[in-house]
Amino acid sequence: MKASEVETKRFDKALDDILDLFNNLESDKPVIQFEADVLDKIERAKMKYGGDNIDKKMNAVVHEMLSWLDLDDMPSDDDETSAGEEGS
């Protein structure tokens, strides 16, 4: 594909913009650091029983486990979002 000098400059700028966006992405830190063998079992369970089914069951288990903890004195993400919006 041939491109004029103007098109080449536009492409170079667009590529620079994409690379800049990529370089400035925040890393996605997992909420839970599963051990390798647990991750393997999760993947195998998802293949056998379906991803949505396993996600739903794991969410139910984690939700139940967290209900045992007293977290009333800790802010939730919703609280922090609301506080940030009020200051705007």
PyMOL commands that set and color helices and strands:
alter all, ss='L'
color gray80, all
select helices_A, chain A and resi 5-23+36-49+51-67+77-86
alter helices_A, ss='H'
color red, helices_A
deselect
rebuild
show_as cartoon
